[in-house]
Amino acid sequence: MPSVNDLVSRVFRNACAISSFSLANWDTLIRQGRHAGLLARLRHFLEIHELLALVPPQALIHLDANATLAERQQIAVRWEIAKINEALSSLGFPLIVLKGGAYVVAGLPAATGRLFNDIDILVPPEMLGQVEAALMLAGWHPGGLSAYDERYYRRWMHEIPPMQHIHRATVIDVHHAILPGTSRVRPSPVKLRSCAMPVNATSNVHVLAPEDMLLHSATHLFHDGELPHGLRDLTDLDLLFRHFSKLPDFWSRLQQRAEELGLSRSLYYAVRYVRYFLETPIPAEFIQAIAFAAPAKPVRMLMDAIFTRALAPDHASCSDAWTLWARRAAYIRAHWLRMPPHLLFPHLFHKAFIEPKYDPQTT
């Protein structure tokens, strides 16, 4: 069970816990929720449990403001995806939207209270040049990266450098896979694209199949070395599990798809930590079925030491003496999974000792 100081996870596990909160508790909850990017989702969660009347006005104003922001962002995301689809419509392939944008266009519960930094899309690798050119003509341009990072993205990563619109400042991440080609695990983007589904009968906008959407969310979380919003991403997974579990044969299809894509370990971690932080209901037989993907006990204990800290809200009230080291370990682990040693060590050296000296104003 998470630290008693992690009030955000505590509320998501048991909404009625707020009935005993003091104003000091509410102050801490709001601060933790802001750092985790979860204030809007907390408000919705309390609303569906009919507990908003218990929220003191001093806290409610913050929850309401973030809920309003989330609603406005969702309107903007839908409009922005329509503009991206318009820009790429002549290229002759479906626009596959990933992660938060997919939750919005598909009308999933995981969209509720979701805040956005960018919009992620998946395109065929052979079309990258045409996609980038079309987006540039529509106003999106890469920029703000050092020459090293530009080269790193284009040579090694599963996406091109982020593209920002010159007027609206919206950011697109254009993916050609969900993990880099140098990763130890390389799920087939062809298989992912082949099972993508249109959001409605006439739309060119597609999202990944339910199993793939959940597996991508898990893979993104447990292969990402920077986890300021790790708990938010866990709540995404919690909502996806709860929603998709209503589909016929979902659990067996999820297990089979994870094995097919080589993502059983990521799925194992997703199940382990949504249960730890949020007590997500997962069938016992499914837990048993994916137990083969667990690492050896010493590794499992190390991962628990890392992720029970790194996935908590990034706030001082949730930290102990080992939290900083856990976050650093998560960063190094993610890069270890993504890159072989002969690429990893020079990259980490560059990030630690050369990049901090880089000043774009002087180049």
Secondary structure, 3 states (H helix, E strand, C coil): CCCCCCHHHHHHHCHHHHHHCCHHHHHHHHHHHHHHCCHHHHHHHHHHCCCHHHCCHHHHHHHHHHHHHHHHHHHHHHHHHHHHHHHHHHHCCCEEEEHHHHHHHCCCHHHCCCCCCCEEEECCHHHHHHHHHHHHHCCEEECCCCHHHHHHHHHHCCECCCEEECCCCCEEEEECCCCCCCCCCCCCHHHHHHCCEECCCCCCEEECCHHHHHHHHHHHHHCCCCCCCHHHHHHHHHHHHHHHCCCCCHHHHHHHHHHHHCCHHHHHHHHHHHHHHHCCCCCHHHHHHCHHHCCCHHHHHHHHHHHHHHCCCCCHHHCCCCHHHHHHHHHHHHHHHHCCHHHHHHHHHHHHHHHHHCCHHHC
